[in-house]
């Protein structure tokens, strides 16, 4: 390998954090041709983990390092959300969590690349491409080792849990998580509720916030939040809440009595 080529790879590696995936398409955009990438692999600088993706030789890369690549190199909105984001934030003590399962959310048009889905990250990926919330609202950086990725903040993560309820997320667990959201910013809650496209999520969120008596609720301008019209049945054979026009589990309606 020529001195010029080695200098180029040294420059690349010195500017990027360890523990991340490097996508071939992104490297090409940075001036590292496919032929040059092939030479780097032959020289044991990189190891392929799937078509279009590689890592430093002998580097340990987790799913977070793969998400870093999607967010920073492909501008994907894919991020840890729901119960996984709440776990990162230390707010998931009431949720039944699996250390082997990570919940991700992204836009409907964002399909996870095969190099990510086919690689063994040591966890099961539970991916939900949706459009019920804007892609960049309510996210926050989370420091992971020597790099950061975007994850859902507590309010957005709560809404993502409600989006999956009741089929994939227990509603009573959601209510218990809501109890811990006493220090959220009303303006952020307002923005998320105004732009949320799920009537079910908005009604459940406000019902739960009122149920646990959060003081920030009085600062919301609920008249600007579209709660839709008509009744919504969240569960069958439940209890009807007249204010929010939702049928919910009896244990949820009786919580705190």
URBEL-V499083 format. One line per field, one symbol per residue. phi: phi as a letter, one per 20 degrees, with the letter a starting at -180 (. if undefined). psi: psi as a letter, one per 40 degrees, with the letter a starting at -180 (. if undefined). A space follows every 50 residues. Layout:
phi=???
psi=???
//
This chain:
phi=.fffffffffffffedffncedegffgffeodffffffffffemeccfdq fnbbcfgmeecegffffgfffeddlfegbfclfffffgemddfeefdcfe ccedcafgeeeffffefeeeenceeddcfbcfcgfdenebfcfcldbcce cffgfffffffffefefdbffffffffggeeedeegfffgffffefedfg ffffffgffffemfffffeeeffedfdmcnecdfcelddedffdlcecfg fffegne
psi=hidddddddddddeeiiieiihhddddddeegidddddddddefdihhei heiiiiheihhadddddddddddefiehihabddddddefffdeihihee hhhiiaidehhhiddddeiheeihhghghifeiideheiiihhhbfiiih ihiddddddddddeiedehhdddddddddefefihdddddddddehehdd dddddddddddefhdedeeigdeehheaiiihhdiifahhhddefihiid dddehe.
//
